[in-house]
Each structure stands twice: as C-alpha cells, then as structure tokens.
Amino acid sequence: MKALIPVLLTLALTACSHESDTKHSEHHYQVAGRVVALNSRDQTATVDATAVPNFMEAMTMEYPVKSKDEFQALHVGDQIKATINVNDAGGYNLTNIHVQNARK
C-alpha cells in the first residue's frame, strides 16, 4: 500500500498541471457582415464578413454563436456587428451580436 502512495500523488499532481494547460488565452476581434445562413441544430451563423485587420481577409464563414438568445434573434439577411472570440487552441465563436439593418 505504501508503494501506491507516491504513484497516486504523482498522478494527482500530473492531473492538476494538465488542467492548467488546457486553459487558453482568448483574442477578440470586431467583425461586420451579413448573415447568409443559420443552422439551428448546431447554433451556427454563416456570415459574409468584411476583412478583420490583423486577423483575416473578407470571407464567408460559419461561426458558432455562444448565446442561444443572440442566435434566436438572428435572421438571414441581417447586417450585423459582432465580436469573434478566438482561443489559442483554434476554437472560436461569436458574441456581442448587434443587428444593424434587419433582413435585406
């Protein structure tokens, strides 16, 4: 039993250090664009967006929408401004979505 104590302690410390490694910093970018499609099953919005300086060229891309309420307020054709949140692991989503001109 005494031989198991160092092994269990090592496993516990390894688990704790791994947990801190999984936390990623997040970067935030402002984007403007037009909603061209919505996928309610995956809660994603496809946005034809303008270029985001120092991040990406203008492109049409599908974004997960973090808030269910914000997703439900969107309609195809809406002109929006939003925040793209990108973490170091490559995950991303949209938040702070503001409809500028509804459905055109």
C-alpha positions as CSV (number, residue, x, y, z in Angstrom):
1,M,0.0,0.0,0.0
2,K,2.8,2.4,0.9
3,A,4.2,1.9,-2.6
4,L,0.9,3.1,-4.1
5,I,1.0,6.5,-2.3
6,P,3.8,8.0,-4.4
7,V,2.2,6.8,-7.6
8,L,-1.2,8.2,-6.7
9,L,0.4,11.5,-5.6
10,T,2.3,11.7,-8.9
11,L,-1.0,11.1,-10.8
12,A,-2.8,13.7,-8.9
13,L,-0.1,16.3,-9.5
14,T,0.0,15.4,-13.2
15,A,-3.8,15.8,-13.4
16,C,-3.6,19.2,-11.8
17,S,-0.9,20.5,-14.0
18,H,-2.7,19.2,-17.1
19,E,-5.8,21.1,-16.1
20,S,-4.0,24.4,-16.1
21,D,-2.5,23.6,-19.5
22,T,-6.0,23.3,-21.0
23,K,-6.9,26.9,-20.3
24,H,-6.2,29.0,-23.3
25,S,-6.0,32.7,-23.7
26,E,-8.6,34.3,-25.9
27,H,-8.3,37.1,-28.5
28,H,-11.3,39.3,-29.5
29,Y,-11.9,40.9,-33.0
30,Q,-14.7,43.1,-34.2
31,V,-16.4,42.0,-37.4
32,A,-19.2,43.3,-39.6
33,G,-21.1,41.3,-42.1
34,R,-24.4,39.9,-43.4
35,V,-26.0,36.7,-42.2
36,V,-26.4,34.4,-45.2
37,A,-27.5,31.1,-43.4
38,L,-28.5,29.9,-40.0
39,N,-28.2,26.3,-38.6
40,S,-30.4,25.9,-35.5
41,R,-29.3,22.4,-34.9
42,D,-25.6,23.4,-34.4
43,Q,-26.4,27.0,-33.4
44,T,-24.2,28.5,-36.1
45,A,-24.5,31.5,-38.3
46,T,-22.8,31.8,-41.7
47,V,-21.7,35.3,-42.1
48,D,-20.4,37.1,-45.2
49,A,-17.9,39.3,-43.3
50,T,-15.7,42.2,-44.2
51,A,-11.9,41.9,-43.6
52,V,-10.8,42.0,-40.0
53,P,-7.5,43.9,-39.8
54,N,-4.6,41.8,-38.5
55,F,-6.7,38.6,-38.4
56,M,-8.4,37.6,-41.6
57,E,-9.4,38.6,-45.1
58,A,-13.0,39.2,-46.1
59,M,-14.8,35.9,-46.3
60,T,-18.0,33.9,-45.8
61,M,-17.6,31.6,-42.8
62,E,-19.7,29.6,-40.4
63,Y,-19.5,30.8,-36.7
64,P,-20.8,29.1,-33.6
65,V,-23.0,31.6,-31.7
66,K,-22.3,31.3,-28.0
67,S,-25.6,32.7,-26.7
68,K,-28.9,31.0,-27.5
69,D,-30.8,34.2,-27.2
70,E,-28.5,36.0,-29.6
71,F,-28.8,33.2,-32.1
72,Q,-32.6,33.2,-31.9
73,A,-32.7,36.9,-32.6
74,L,-30.8,36.5,-36.0
75,H,-32.4,36.2,-39.4
76,V,-30.9,35.5,-42.8
77,G,-30.2,38.9,-44.4
78,D,-29.4,40.7,-41.2
79,Q,-26.4,43.1,-41.3
80,I,-24.5,42.6,-38.0
81,K,-21.6,43.7,-36.0
82,A,-20.2,41.2,-33.5
83,T,-17.1,40.0,-31.6
84,I,-15.2,37.0,-32.8
85,N,-13.6,35.2,-29.8
86,V,-10.6,33.0,-30.8
87,N,-8.6,30.9,-28.3
88,D,-5.1,29.6,-28.8
89,A,-6.4,26.1,-29.4
90,G,-8.2,27.3,-32.5
91,G,-11.7,27.4,-31.1
92,Y,-13.9,30.4,-32.0
93,N,-17.4,31.8,-31.6
94,L,-19.4,35.0,-32.0
95,T,-20.7,37.1,-29.1
96,N,-22.0,40.6,-28.6
97,I,-24.0,40.4,-31.8
98,H,-25.8,43.6,-32.8
99,V,-28.2,43.7,-35.7
100,Q,-27.5,46.9,-37.8
101,N,-30.1,46.5,-40.5
102,A,-32.6,43.7,-40.4
103,R,-33.2,41.4,-43.4
104,K,-32.4,43.0,-46.7
